[in-house]
Amino acid sequence: MQFDSFSDFIAMGGYGFYVWLSFGTCALILLGILFSSLRETKHIMASVEQQIAREVRIKNAKQEQI
């Protein structure tokens, strides 16, 4: 589709509101998924580090008892 001006491009043949609303909604959803995934990854990595530290403490405590 070819547009005569930038305002025609924004208007999208009269459907601009719906087109740009759908693009904006999609972008917000994708950003939400990205930030949620990053936050969850950070939480999981912290949990793994705590578990490793816990296992090291248990191992050291068992060696001290011997």
N, C-alpha and C positions, 0 to 999 in steps of 0.2 A: 504494500500500500504506500502510495506517495502522498506527501503532505505539501501544501503550498507555503505554509508558514509554521513557525514554532507553536503558535497558539492553536493552529489546526491539529498539530501533533498532540498537544496537551488535551484538546477536546476529544480526540479519537472518534471523530464522526458523530459526536453527540453521546458517546458512551464513556467518555473520559472519567467521570466520577466512578463508575463501576470498575473500569480497568485499573485506575490508579489505587482505588480502595483495595482491590484484590492483590495488587502488587505489594502494597503497604502491609496488608494483613499477613501475606506470605513471608515478607521480610521480618516482621515482628515475631512470627512463630518460629522461624529458623533461628533468629537471634536468641529467643528464649530457650530453644533446644540446645544451642551452643553453650550458653551460660550455665544452664542446668547441668549439662554434661561435664563442663569444666569444674563446677563446684562439687559434683559427685565424685569425680576423679580425685580431686584434692582430699575429700573426706576418706575415700577408700585408701589412698596412699598413706594418710596419717594413721589409719586403723592398722594397716599392714606394718608400719614402723613400730607402733605400740605392741603389736603381737610379737614381732621379732625381739624387741627389748624385753618383753615378758619372758620369752623362751630363754634368752641369754641369762636373765636373773635366776630362773629356775635351774638352769644347767650349772651356774656358778654355786648356787646354794647346795645342790646335790654333791658337787665336788668338795665343798667345805666340810660336809658331813662325813666324808670318807676318811 
